[in-house]
Amino acid sequence: LAQAAVSSTSLRIRILTADAPCTIMCRSFRRYASFVSNPEAKSLDEYLGLFRRIVCTDLVMAALYLALDLLTPVGEKSASPTSAHSAPFSSALTALLLTVVALWLMDAALVCLYKKKLTAAEDSGRPAAELPALTRWQMVCVFSSSLALFVYAARLLLKLYAFWLEFGQQAVLTQVITNGLILLLKVMKVLALHSFSTWLRVCWGAARDRPLPGGRATSMAMV
């Protein structure tokens, strides 16, 4: 009975471990989709929480992405599509890997800085006055995330092509399923980050443009 209980517990642990990444990805997808579909319904605190998650995700992904490549045993690397007869692929994939990691780290730093600027603007009591600068910073963050997404997609396509040359169609399908989900989440992340421009325009922009009795525009925030 004890052995059966241990076996049952081990089976449940394996199932939970296998389902955990899928569950996390589904939750992340739904979270991003809620910001993309209806940004006006979100509060500033919810967007600040989103930015905090983006920073944490970029840092974790950069560390894992680099570690999985560096910690791959030599024997496995020699049997991979970056083997001796595919040396050009090896150099290109390594260069793109380092570029992706650097861009993710830069993206995390930019979003973290942007989050601090938003908090400072809110604490100032006149956030609408900072709207032009905040909008420019938001565009910079979106561009940085889009560039990282483009380089990641380029490396993925090159890796799929290398796998197709080395192992055939079946190996490519496996890579598409696993890496395609990550790519989709990265796309949703960029869209969620871009949706904040709508929030700025509707909430703080409307407050800035609302006329006062004297004919001037108010700078009070609608938060």
C-alpha positions in Angstrom: 0.0 0.0 0.0 2.8 2.4 0.9 4.5 1.7 -2.4 1.3 2.2 -4.3 0.8 5.5 -2.5 4.3 6.7 -3.4 3.7 5.7 -7.0 0.4 7.6 -7.1 2.0 10.6 -5.5 4.9 10.5 -8.0 2.4 10.3 -10.9 0.5 13.3 -9.7 3.7 15.3 -9.3 4.7 14.4 -12.9 1.3 15.4 -14.2 1.4 18.7 -12.2 4.9 19.4 -13.4 4.0 18.8 -17.0 0.8 20.9 -16.8 2.5 23.8 -14.9 4.1 25.5 -17.9 0.9 25.2 -19.9 -1.2 26.6 -17.0 1.2 29.6 -16.6 1.2 30.3 -20.3 -2.6 30.2 -20.5 -2.9 32.6 -17.5 -0.3 34.9 -19.0 -2.2 34.9 -22.4 -5.5 35.7 -20.7 -3.9 38.5 -18.7 -2.3 40.1 -21.8 -5.6 39.7 -23.8 -7.6 41.5 -21.1 -5.3 44.5 -21.5 -5.3 44.4 -25.3 -9.1 44.0 -25.6 -10.2 46.7 -23.1 -7.4 49.0 -21.9 -9.9 51.7 -20.8 -11.3 49.4 -18.2 -8.0 48.9 -16.4 -6.7 51.0 -13.6 -3.2 52.5 -13.3 -2.4 50.1 -10.6 -3.3 47.2 -12.9 -1.0 48.5 -15.6 1.8 49.1 -13.1 1.4 45.4 -12.0 1.5 44.4 -15.7 4.8 46.3 -16.1 6.2 44.7 -13.0 5.4 41.2 -14.4 6.9 42.2 -17.8 10.2 43.2 -16.1 10.3 39.9 -14.0 9.4 37.8 -17.1 12.1 39.4 -19.2 14.8 38.8 -16.6 13.8 35.2 -16.0 13.5 34.5 -19.7 16.9 36.0 -20.4 18.5 34.0 -17.7 16.8 30.7 -18.7 17.4 31.3 -22.4 21.1 31.8 -21.9 21.5 29.1 -19.3 19.7 26.4 -21.4 22.2 27.0 -24.1 25.3 27.3 -22.0 24.5 24.3 -19.8 23.7 22.0 -22.7 26.1 19.0 -22.5 28.8 18.9 -25.2 27.5 15.6 -26.4 24.1 17.0 -27.1 25.5 20.0 -28.8 27.5 17.9 -31.2 24.3 16.1 -32.1 22.3 19.3 -32.6 21.8 21.2 -35.8 24.8 23.4 -34.8 27.2 20.5 -35.4 30.4 20.6 -37.3 28.9 20.4 -40.8 26.5 23.2 -39.9 29.1 25.6 -38.5 27.6 28.8 -40.1 24.3 28.0 -38.3 26.2 27.7 -35.0 27.8 31.1 -35.3 24.6 32.8 -36.3 22.5 31.2 -33.7 25.0 32.1 -31.0 25.1 35.7 -32.1 21.4 35.9 -32.2 21.1 34.3 -28.8 23.3 36.9 -27.2 21.4 39.6 -29.0 18.1 38.4 -27.8 19.3 38.2 -24.2 20.8 41.7 -24.4 17.5 43.1 -25.8 15.4 41.4 -23.1 17.6 42.8 -20.4 17.4 46.3 -22.0 13.7 45.9 -22.4 13.3 45.1 -18.7 15.4 48.1 -17.7 13.4 50.4 -19.9 10.0 49.2 -18.6 11.3 49.4 -15.1 12.4 53.0 -15.6 9.0 53.8 -17.3 7.2 52.4 -14.4 9.1 54.7 -12.0 8.3 57.7 -14.2 4.6 56.8 -14.2 4.6 56.5 -10.4 6.4 59.9 -10.1 3.9 61.5 -12.4 1.0 60.2 -10.4 2.6 61.3 -7.1 3.1 64.8 -8.5 -0.6 65.4 -8.7 -0.4 66.7 -12.3 0.2 63.5 -14.4 -1.6 65.0 -17.4 1.2 67.6 -17.7 3.7 64.8 -18.2 1.6 63.1 -20.9 3.9 64.0 -23.9 7.0 62.7 -22.2 5.2 59.6 -20.9 3.9 58.9 -24.4 7.3 59.1 -25.9 8.7 56.8 -23.3 5.9 54.4 -23.9 6.8 54.3 -27.7 10.4 53.7 -26.8 9.4 50.7 -24.7 7.2 49.3 -27.4 9.9 49.7 -30.0 12.4 47.9 -27.7 10.0 45.0 -27.1 9.2 44.8 -30.8 12.9 44.7 -31.7 13.5 41.9 -29.2 10.5 40.0 -30.6 11.8 40.4 -34.2 15.3 39.1 -33.3 13.8 36.2 -31.3 11.6 35.3 -34.3 14.6 35.5 -36.6 16.6 33.1 -34.4 13.7 30.8 -34.2 13.3 30.6 -37.9 17.0 30.0 -38.4 16.9 27.3 -35.7 13.9 25.6 -37.4 15.6 25.7 -40.7 18.7 24.1 -39.1 16.6 21.4 -37.5 14.9 20.7 -40.8 18.2 20.2 -42.5 19.5 18.0 -39.7 16.6 16.0 -38.4 13.7 16.4 -40.9 10.1 17.6 -40.7 9.1 15.8 -37.5 11.8 17.6 -35.4 10.7 20.9 -36.9 7.0 20.3 -35.8 8.1 19.7 -32.3 10.1 22.9 -32.2 7.3 24.9 -33.7 4.9 23.7 -31.0 7.2 24.5 -28.1 8.7 27.7 -29.4 5.6 29.0 -31.2 3.7 29.3 -27.9 6.5 31.4 -26.4 6.5 33.6 -29.6 2.8 34.1 -29.3 3.1 35.2 -25.7 5.8 37.7 -26.7 3.5 39.1 -29.3 0.7 39.5 -26.8 3.2 41.2 -24.4 4.0 43.8 -27.0 0.3 44.4 -27.7 -0.4 44.7 -24.0 2.4 47.2 -23.6 1.2 49.1 -26.7 -2.4 49.2 -25.3 -1.2 51.6 -22.5 -1.1 54.4 -25.1 -4.9 54.1 -25.3 -5.1 54.3 -21.5 -3.0 57.4 -21.4 -5.0 59.1 -24.1 -8.4 58.2 -22.6 -7.6 58.8 -18.9 -4.9 61.4 -18.6 -5.2 62.9 -22.0 -9.0 63.6 -21.6 -8.2 65.3 -18.3 -5.6 67.5 -19.9 -7.9 68.6 -22.7 -11.0 69.2 -20.6 -11.6 73.0 -20.7 -12.0 75.0 -17.5 -14.6 77.8 -17.1 -11.8 80.3 -18.0 -11.1 78.6 -21.3 -7.9 76.8 -20.2 -7.4 73.1 -20.2 -7.2 71.3 -16.9 -4.2 69.1 -15.8 -6.1 67.1 -13.3 -5.8 63.3 -13.7 -8.7 61.0 -14.2 -7.5 58.1 -12.2 
